[in-house]
Amino acid sequence: MYQREWETLARRELERLQLVRLRRTLSRIFAHNPFYKARFKGVDPEQLKDLRELEGWPFLNKEDLREGYPYRYACAPLQDFMRMHTSSGTTGTPIICPYTEGDIRQWGEVMARCYRAAGIGRDDVIQITPSFGLFNGGFGFHYGAEALGAMVIPIGAGRSALQLQFMRDLGTTALTAIASYPLRLMEVARGNGFDFRETKLRVGIFGAEVWSDGLRRRIEEGMGIETFDIIGMTETGGVGMGIDCSAHEGIHVWEDHYLVEIVDPITGEQLDDGREGELVVTTLTREALPLIRYRTRDITAILTRERCRCGRTSLRLDRIKGRADDMLVVKGVNFYPMQVESLILAHPEMGPDYQLILERVEGKEKVSLKIEVSQEIRPEAGRVLAQKLNDFLGFKVDLEFLPWGTLPREPGKAVRVIDRRGNR
Ligand SMILES: [Zn+2]
Protein backbone atom coordinates (compact mmCIF):
# COMPACT_ATOMS: atom_id res chain seq x y z
CA MET A 1 0.00 0.00 0.00
CA TYR A 2 1.10 3.56 -0.58
CA GLN A 3 -0.31 4.91 2.71
CA ARG A 4 -1.12 1.94 4.91
CA GLU A 5 -2.21 4.03 7.92
CA TRP A 6 -4.86 5.82 5.84
CA GLU A 7 -5.90 2.92 3.68
CA THR A 8 -6.58 0.61 6.63
CA LEU A 9 -8.32 3.03 9.03
CA ALA A 10 -11.04 1.34 11.08
CA ARG A 11 -14.49 2.33 9.86
CA ARG A 12 -15.31 4.41 12.93
CA GLU A 13 -12.08 6.35 12.57
CA LEU A 14 -12.68 6.78 8.87
CA GLU A 15 -16.16 8.20 9.43
CA ARG A 16 -14.89 10.50 12.17
CA LEU A 17 -12.27 11.79 9.75
CA GLN A 18 -14.89 12.24 7.03
CA LEU A 19 -16.97 14.39 9.39
CA VAL A 20 -14.00 16.61 10.25
CA ARG A 21 -13.13 17.00 6.57
CA LEU A 22 -16.73 17.65 5.55
CA ARG A 23 -16.88 20.48 8.10
CA ARG A 24 -13.63 21.86 6.74
CA THR A 25 -14.88 21.66 3.14
CA LEU A 26 -18.12 23.44 4.02
CA SER A 27 -16.19 26.12 5.93
CA ARG A 28 -14.07 26.64 2.86
CA ILE A 29 -17.14 27.11 0.66
CA PHE A 30 -18.67 29.51 3.21
CA ALA A 31 -15.47 31.55 3.49
CA HIS A 32 -14.77 31.86 -0.24
CA ASN A 33 -18.00 31.75 -2.17
CA PRO A 34 -21.27 33.45 -1.07
CA PHE A 35 -23.06 32.16 -4.19
CA TYR A 36 -22.16 28.53 -3.39
CA LYS A 37 -22.84 29.10 0.33
CA ALA A 38 -26.41 30.20 -0.40
CA ARG A 39 -27.26 26.59 -1.32
CA PHE A 40 -26.81 25.54 2.32
CA LYS A 41 -29.44 27.58 4.17
CA GLY A 42 -29.49 26.93 7.91
CA VAL A 43 -26.34 24.80 7.80
CA ASP A 44 -23.55 25.66 10.22
CA PRO A 45 -20.31 23.76 9.56
CA GLU A 46 -19.32 24.03 13.22
CA GLN A 47 -22.59 22.45 14.34
CA LEU A 48 -22.35 19.49 11.99
CA LYS A 49 -22.51 16.36 14.18
CA ASP A 50 -23.41 13.51 11.88
CA LEU A 51 -22.54 12.59 8.29
CA ARG A 52 -26.19 11.71 7.67
CA GLU A 53 -27.15 15.40 7.88
CA LEU A 54 -25.79 15.59 4.35
CA GLU A 55 -28.88 13.78 3.06
CA GLY A 56 -30.95 16.95 3.48
CA TRP A 57 -28.67 19.11 1.34
CA PRO A 58 -29.25 19.91 -2.33
CA PHE A 59 -27.53 18.03 -5.14
CA LEU A 60 -25.03 19.66 -7.44
CA ASN A 61 -25.54 18.69 -11.11
CA LYS A 62 -23.39 18.79 -14.21
CA GLU A 63 -25.73 21.53 -15.51
CA ASP A 64 -25.00 23.65 -12.42
CA LEU A 65 -21.27 23.45 -13.09
CA ARG A 66 -21.77 24.09 -16.79
CA GLU A 67 -23.91 27.14 -16.14
CA GLY A 68 -21.30 28.22 -13.61
CA TYR A 69 -18.68 28.55 -16.35
CA PRO A 70 -15.92 29.34 -15.76
CA TYR A 71 -15.41 29.77 -12.00
CA ARG A 72 -18.75 30.38 -10.29
CA TYR A 73 -18.28 27.46 -7.86
CA ALA A 74 -14.57 27.96 -7.27
CA CYS A 75 -13.46 28.29 -3.63
CA ALA A 76 -9.90 29.57 -3.85
CA PRO A 77 -8.42 32.92 -4.91
CA LEU A 78 -7.53 33.02 -8.61
CA GLN A 79 -3.85 33.56 -7.81
CA ASP A 80 -3.83 30.18 -6.04
CA PHE A 81 -4.92 28.34 -9.19
CA MET A 82 -2.12 26.37 -10.78
CA ARG A 83 -3.99 24.48 -13.48
CA MET A 84 -7.29 23.68 -15.04
CA HIS A 85 -8.83 20.77 -16.90
CA THR A 86 -12.19 20.35 -18.57
CA SER A 87 -14.69 17.55 -18.47
CA SER A 88 -14.62 15.44 -21.62
CA GLY A 89 -17.14 14.05 -24.02
CA THR A 90 -19.72 16.82 -23.87
CA THR A 91 -20.66 19.45 -26.37
CA GLY A 92 -21.33 23.10 -25.61
CA THR A 93 -19.94 24.93 -22.62
CA PRO A 94 -17.19 22.92 -20.93
CA ILE A 95 -16.99 22.42 -17.19
CA ILE A 96 -13.77 23.99 -15.94
CA CYS A 97 -12.03 22.31 -13.03
CA PRO A 98 -9.32 24.48 -11.46
CA TYR A 99 -6.58 23.00 -9.25
CA THR A 100 -4.57 24.56 -6.44
CA GLU A 101 -1.14 23.31 -5.43
CA GLY A 102 -2.87 21.26 -2.72
CA ASP A 103 -5.25 19.75 -5.27
CA ILE A 104 -2.40 18.61 -7.47
CA ARG A 105 -0.67 17.06 -4.45
CA GLN A 106 -3.91 15.30 -3.48
CA TRP A 107 -4.25 14.00 -7.04
CA GLY A 108 -0.75 12.54 -6.97
CA GLU A 109 -1.47 10.91 -3.62
CA VAL A 110 -4.68 9.13 -4.63
CA MET A 111 -3.15 8.10 -7.95
CA ALA A 112 -0.10 6.65 -6.20
CA ARG A 113 -2.48 4.62 -4.03
CA CYS A 114 -4.20 3.37 -7.19
CA TYR A 115 -0.91 2.27 -8.71
CA ARG A 116 0.07 0.43 -5.53
CA ALA A 117 -3.34 -1.28 -5.42
CA ALA A 118 -2.57 -2.55 -8.94
CA GLY A 119 0.79 -3.88 -7.76
CA ILE A 120 2.83 -1.17 -9.46
CA GLY A 121 5.89 0.33 -7.78
CA ARG A 122 9.17 2.12 -8.21
CA ASP A 123 10.66 -0.51 -10.57
CA ASP A 124 7.86 -0.30 -13.09
CA VAL A 125 7.88 1.38 -16.48
CA ILE A 126 4.51 3.05 -16.99
CA GLN A 127 3.28 3.94 -20.46
CA ILE A 128 0.66 6.69 -20.19
CA THR A 129 -1.65 6.74 -23.23
CA PRO A 130 -4.45 9.12 -22.16
CA SER A 131 -3.74 12.61 -23.51
CA PHE A 132 -1.86 15.32 -21.67
CA GLY A 133 -4.17 18.21 -22.30
CA LEU A 134 -7.54 19.53 -21.27
CA PHE A 135 -8.73 16.00 -20.63
CA ASN A 136 -7.20 15.16 -17.27
CA GLY A 137 -6.18 11.51 -17.66
CA GLY A 138 -2.53 11.82 -18.63
CA PHE A 139 -1.52 14.21 -15.87
CA GLY A 140 -3.16 12.17 -13.09
CA PHE A 141 -1.29 9.05 -14.14
CA HIS A 142 1.87 11.11 -14.39
CA TYR A 143 1.66 12.63 -10.89
CA GLY A 144 0.95 9.26 -9.32
CA ALA A 145 3.91 7.68 -11.11
CA GLU A 146 6.20 10.50 -9.98
CA ALA A 147 5.06 10.05 -6.38
CA LEU A 148 6.09 6.37 -6.64
CA GLY A 149 9.37 7.15 -8.35
CA ALA A 150 8.44 4.90 -11.27
CA MET A 151 9.65 5.44 -14.84
CA VAL A 152 7.14 7.22 -17.09
CA ILE A 153 6.70 7.08 -20.86
CA PRO A 154 4.43 10.13 -21.37
CA ILE A 155 3.43 9.28 -24.92
CA GLY A 156 -0.20 10.42 -24.67
CA ALA A 157 -2.97 9.48 -27.10
CA GLY A 158 -2.63 7.92 -30.55
CA ARG A 159 0.44 6.82 -32.55
CA SER A 160 -0.32 3.17 -31.93
CA ALA A 161 2.63 1.80 -33.88
CA LEU A 162 5.01 3.93 -31.81
CA GLN A 163 3.17 2.82 -28.65
CA LEU A 164 3.96 -0.79 -29.50
CA GLN A 165 7.55 -0.01 -30.44
CA PHE A 166 8.20 1.76 -27.12
CA MET A 167 6.37 -0.94 -25.21
CA ARG A 168 8.80 -3.51 -26.60
CA ASP A 169 12.01 -1.47 -26.72
CA LEU A 170 11.66 0.40 -23.42
CA GLY A 171 10.32 -2.53 -21.42
CA THR A 172 6.91 -1.16 -20.48
CA THR A 173 5.43 -3.16 -17.59
CA ALA A 174 2.25 -1.14 -16.99
CA LEU A 175 -0.13 0.37 -19.52
CA THR A 176 -2.66 3.08 -18.62
CA ALA A 177 -5.48 3.92 -21.03
CA ILE A 178 -9.05 4.81 -21.80
CA ALA A 179 -10.83 1.45 -21.66
CA SER A 180 -11.38 1.08 -25.41
CA TYR A 181 -7.81 1.93 -26.40
CA PRO A 182 -6.31 -1.50 -25.65
CA LEU A 183 -8.59 -2.83 -28.41
CA ARG A 184 -6.98 -0.46 -30.93
CA LEU A 185 -3.53 -1.47 -29.78
CA MET A 186 -4.41 -5.15 -30.10
CA GLU A 187 -5.73 -4.47 -33.59
CA VAL A 188 -2.56 -2.71 -34.71
CA ALA A 189 -0.49 -5.44 -33.06
CA ARG A 190 -2.31 -8.12 -35.05
CA GLY A 191 -1.70 -6.21 -38.27
CA ASN A 192 2.01 -5.89 -37.49
CA GLY A 193 2.63 -9.39 -36.18
CA PHE A 194 3.39 -7.92 -32.74
CA ASP A 195 3.13 -10.35 -29.84
CA PHE A 196 2.36 -8.87 -26.40
CA ARG A 197 3.71 -12.03 -24.80
CA GLU A 198 7.19 -11.09 -25.98
CA THR A 199 7.03 -7.82 -24.01
CA LYS A 200 7.37 -7.22 -20.26
CA LEU A 201 3.83 -5.87 -20.03
CA ARG A 202 2.02 -7.37 -17.02
CA VAL A 203 -0.53 -4.80 -15.79
CA GLY A 204 -3.14 -2.53 -17.37
CA ILE A 205 -5.06 0.25 -15.65
CA PHE A 206 -8.09 1.27 -17.67
CA GLY A 207 -11.08 3.55 -17.13
CA ALA A 208 -12.95 6.69 -18.27
CA GLU A 209 -15.42 4.54 -20.21
CA VAL A 210 -17.88 1.87 -19.23
CA TRP A 211 -16.29 -1.48 -20.11
CA SER A 212 -17.95 -4.82 -19.60
CA ASP A 213 -16.47 -7.89 -17.92
CA GLY A 214 -16.48 -9.50 -21.39
CA LEU A 215 -14.31 -6.74 -22.81
CA ARG A 216 -12.07 -7.00 -19.80
CA ARG A 217 -11.47 -10.72 -20.44
CA ARG A 218 -10.74 -10.04 -24.11
CA ILE A 219 -8.06 -7.50 -23.18
CA GLU A 220 -6.56 -9.68 -20.47
CA GLU A 221 -6.30 -12.66 -22.81
CA GLY A 222 -5.17 -10.62 -25.81
CA MET A 223 -2.38 -8.84 -23.94
CA GLY A 224 -1.58 -11.48 -21.35
CA ILE A 225 -2.02 -9.00 -18.48
CA GLU A 226 -3.99 -8.40 -15.28
CA THR A 227 -6.28 -5.37 -15.57
CA PHE A 228 -7.54 -2.88 -13.00
CA ASP A 229 -10.62 -0.70 -13.27
CA ILE A 230 -9.96 2.90 -12.23
CA ILE A 231 -12.65 5.53 -11.60
CA GLY A 232 -12.76 9.29 -11.23
CA MET A 233 -13.73 12.23 -13.42
CA THR A 234 -12.56 15.76 -14.07
CA GLU A 235 -15.20 17.30 -11.80
CA THR A 236 -14.14 15.19 -8.79
CA GLY A 237 -10.53 16.20 -9.38
CA GLY A 238 -9.62 13.67 -12.02
CA VAL A 239 -8.89 10.00 -12.46
CA GLY A 240 -7.96 8.20 -9.23
CA MET A 241 -11.03 8.38 -6.99
CA GLY A 242 -10.78 4.61 -6.66
CA ILE A 243 -9.62 1.33 -8.22
CA ASP A 244 -10.07 -2.39 -7.71
CA CYS A 245 -7.27 -4.28 -5.96
CA SER A 246 -5.74 -7.69 -6.66
CA ALA A 247 -8.79 -9.33 -5.01
CA HIS A 248 -10.95 -7.88 -7.83
CA GLU A 249 -13.99 -7.83 -5.57
CA GLY A 250 -15.14 -4.28 -6.14
CA ILE A 251 -13.63 -0.86 -6.62
CA HIS A 252 -12.12 0.72 -3.49
CA VAL A 253 -13.03 4.38 -3.06
CA TRP A 254 -10.48 6.50 -1.14
CA GLU A 255 -13.03 7.46 1.49
CA ASP A 256 -10.77 9.83 3.42
CA HIS A 257 -10.89 11.99 0.25
CA TYR A 258 -14.34 11.20 -1.13
CA LEU A 259 -17.69 10.55 0.52
CA VAL A 260 -19.98 8.58 -1.76
CA GLU A 261 -23.72 7.90 -1.76
CA ILE A 262 -25.94 5.93 -4.10
CA VAL A 263 -29.29 7.55 -4.93
CA ASP A 264 -32.31 6.74 -7.04
CA PRO A 265 -31.58 8.51 -10.37
CA ILE A 266 -35.19 9.64 -10.66
CA THR A 267 -36.25 10.55 -7.11
CA GLY A 268 -32.84 11.33 -5.63
CA GLU A 269 -33.68 9.22 -2.57
CA GLN A 270 -30.64 7.63 -0.91
CA LEU A 271 -30.46 3.87 -1.51
CA ASP A 272 -29.19 1.13 0.81
CA ASP A 273 -25.94 -0.70 0.16
CA GLY A 274 -26.32 -3.35 -2.52
CA ARG A 275 -28.96 -1.42 -4.46
CA GLU A 276 -28.09 -0.05 -7.87
CA GLY A 277 -28.41 3.68 -8.47
CA GLU A 278 -26.56 6.88 -9.30
CA LEU A 279 -23.21 7.59 -7.69
CA VAL A 280 -23.14 10.90 -5.79
CA VAL A 281 -19.76 12.26 -4.70
CA THR A 282 -18.78 14.77 -2.02
CA THR A 283 -15.11 15.75 -2.07
CA LEU A 284 -13.46 16.05 1.35
CA THR A 285 -10.02 17.43 0.52
CA ARG A 286 -10.39 19.39 -2.71
CA GLU A 287 -9.74 23.13 -2.53
CA ALA A 288 -10.34 24.97 -5.81
CA LEU A 289 -13.58 23.20 -6.70
CA PRO A 290 -15.00 21.32 -3.71
CA LEU A 291 -18.15 19.39 -4.56
CA ILE A 292 -21.03 18.68 -2.21
CA ARG A 293 -23.39 15.91 -3.35
CA TYR A 294 -22.30 15.96 -6.98
CA ARG A 295 -24.45 13.75 -9.20
CA THR A 296 -22.03 11.86 -11.43
CA ARG A 297 -24.71 10.13 -13.61
CA ASP A 298 -22.74 6.89 -13.19
CA ILE A 299 -24.81 3.85 -12.31
CA THR A 300 -23.37 1.46 -9.73
CA ALA A 301 -23.94 0.07 -6.22
CA ILE A 302 -22.03 -0.04 -2.93
CA LEU A 303 -21.05 -3.72 -2.63
CA THR A 304 -19.64 -3.72 0.89
CA ARG A 305 -18.08 -1.64 3.67
CA GLU A 306 -16.27 -4.65 5.15
CA ARG A 307 -12.50 -4.92 5.20
CA CYS A 308 -11.20 -6.38 1.94
CA ARG A 309 -8.91 -9.40 1.61
CA CYS A 310 -6.19 -6.92 0.64
CA GLY A 311 -6.48 -5.29 4.09
CA ARG A 312 -7.96 -2.02 2.90
CA THR A 313 -11.03 -0.80 4.76
CA SER A 314 -12.52 1.59 2.22
CA LEU A 315 -15.94 0.68 0.82
CA ARG A 316 -16.14 -1.02 -2.52
CA LEU A 317 -18.33 -0.14 -5.48
CA ASP A 318 -19.56 -2.43 -8.19
CA ARG A 319 -18.13 -1.80 -11.64
CA ILE A 320 -19.88 1.12 -13.38
CA LYS A 321 -22.87 -0.30 -15.28
CA GLY A 322 -23.53 2.72 -17.43
CA ARG A 323 -24.23 6.42 -17.34
CA ALA A 324 -27.76 7.43 -16.40
CA ASP A 325 -27.76 9.47 -19.64
CA ASP A 326 -26.79 6.37 -21.66
CA MET A 327 -29.80 4.40 -20.55
CA LEU A 328 -31.79 3.45 -23.62
CA VAL A 329 -35.54 3.12 -23.70
CA VAL A 330 -36.79 1.09 -26.66
CA LYS A 331 -40.35 -0.17 -26.91
CA GLY A 332 -40.74 0.63 -23.23
CA VAL A 333 -37.72 -1.48 -22.18
CA ASN A 334 -34.88 0.18 -20.25
CA PHE A 335 -31.33 -1.10 -20.74
CA TYR A 336 -27.70 -0.04 -20.88
CA PRO A 337 -25.46 -0.58 -23.93
CA MET A 338 -23.00 -2.47 -21.75
CA GLN A 339 -25.59 -5.16 -21.09
CA VAL A 340 -25.82 -5.77 -24.84
CA GLU A 341 -22.04 -5.74 -25.09
CA SER A 342 -21.80 -8.50 -22.48
CA LEU A 343 -24.10 -10.73 -24.56
CA ILE A 344 -22.06 -10.11 -27.72
CA LEU A 345 -18.66 -10.70 -26.15
CA ALA A 346 -19.76 -14.02 -24.68
CA HIS A 347 -19.10 -15.27 -28.23
CA PRO A 348 -15.36 -15.44 -28.84
CA GLU A 349 -15.69 -14.99 -32.61
CA MET A 350 -17.67 -11.75 -32.22
CA GLY A 351 -16.53 -8.22 -31.54
CA PRO A 352 -15.03 -6.48 -29.76
CA ASP A 353 -16.27 -3.76 -32.12
CA TYR A 354 -19.98 -3.35 -32.63
CA GLN A 355 -22.56 -0.66 -33.24
CA LEU A 356 -26.09 -0.49 -31.90
CA ILE A 357 -28.37 1.48 -34.20
CA LEU A 358 -31.77 2.77 -33.14
CA GLU A 359 -34.16 3.98 -35.84
CA ARG A 360 -37.79 4.78 -36.36
CA VAL A 361 -39.28 3.08 -39.41
CA GLU A 362 -42.87 3.89 -40.30
CA GLY A 363 -43.46 5.06 -36.74
CA LYS A 364 -42.06 1.88 -35.20
CA GLU A 365 -38.83 1.62 -33.31
CA LYS A 366 -36.25 -0.62 -34.92
CA VAL A 367 -33.00 -1.84 -33.39
CA SER A 368 -30.14 -3.24 -35.39
CA LEU A 369 -26.77 -4.43 -34.29
CA LYS A 370 -23.69 -4.47 -36.49
CA ILE A 371 -21.00 -6.72 -35.12
CA GLU A 372 -17.52 -7.27 -36.44
CA VAL A 373 -16.50 -10.90 -36.54
CA SER A 374 -12.91 -12.04 -36.69
CA GLN A 375 -13.66 -15.15 -38.75
CA GLU A 376 -16.46 -16.84 -40.65
CA ILE A 377 -19.35 -16.83 -38.24
CA ARG A 378 -21.06 -20.12 -37.49
CA PRO A 379 -24.79 -19.78 -38.24
CA GLU A 380 -25.69 -21.24 -34.84
CA ALA A 381 -23.65 -18.55 -33.04
CA GLY A 382 -25.79 -15.90 -34.75
CA ARG A 383 -28.97 -17.74 -33.79
CA VAL A 384 -27.85 -18.11 -30.16
CA LEU A 385 -27.07 -14.40 -29.87
CA ALA A 386 -30.36 -13.42 -31.51
CA GLN A 387 -32.21 -15.59 -29.02
CA LYS A 388 -30.29 -14.20 -26.04
CA LEU A 389 -31.01 -10.63 -27.15
CA ASN A 390 -34.65 -11.46 -27.58
CA ASP A 391 -34.81 -13.03 -24.10
CA PHE A 392 -33.10 -10.03 -22.54
CA LEU A 393 -34.89 -7.21 -24.36
CA GLY A 394 -38.21 -8.79 -25.20
CA PHE A 395 -38.05 -7.68 -28.83
CA LYS A 396 -36.24 -8.68 -31.99
CA VAL A 397 -32.88 -7.14 -32.93
CA ASP A 398 -31.66 -7.26 -36.54
CA LEU A 399 -28.16 -8.68 -36.60
CA GLU A 400 -25.58 -7.93 -39.22
CA PHE A 401 -22.11 -9.49 -39.17
CA LEU A 402 -19.30 -7.54 -40.78
CA PRO A 403 -15.71 -8.42 -41.58
CA TRP A 404 -13.24 -7.31 -38.98
CA GLY A 405 -12.08 -3.68 -39.41
CA THR A 406 -15.25 -2.44 -41.17
CA LEU A 407 -16.77 -0.18 -38.52
CA PRO A 408 -15.35 3.33 -38.17
CA ARG A 409 -12.65 3.81 -35.51
CA GLU A 410 -13.23 7.07 -33.67
CA PRO A 411 -10.40 8.93 -31.98
CA GLY A 412 -10.96 9.16 -28.20
CA LYS A 413 -13.91 7.47 -26.62
CA ALA A 414 -15.64 4.72 -28.62
CA VAL A 415 -19.02 5.39 -30.27
CA ARG A 416 -21.17 2.30 -29.75
CA VAL A 417 -24.70 3.65 -30.02
CA ILE A 418 -26.24 5.60 -32.88
CA ASP A 419 -29.71 6.88 -32.12
CA ARG A 420 -31.49 8.11 -35.25
CA ARG A 421 -34.96 8.12 -33.75
CA GLY A 422 -35.08 11.90 -33.44
CA ASN A 423 -37.11 13.69 -30.79
CA ARG A 424 -39.70 11.58 -29.12
ZN1 LIG B 1 -9.02 -4.81 -1.73
Residues whose N, C-alpha, C, O or C-beta is under 5 A from the ligand:
A	BS01	ZN	C245 A247 C308 R309 C310 R312
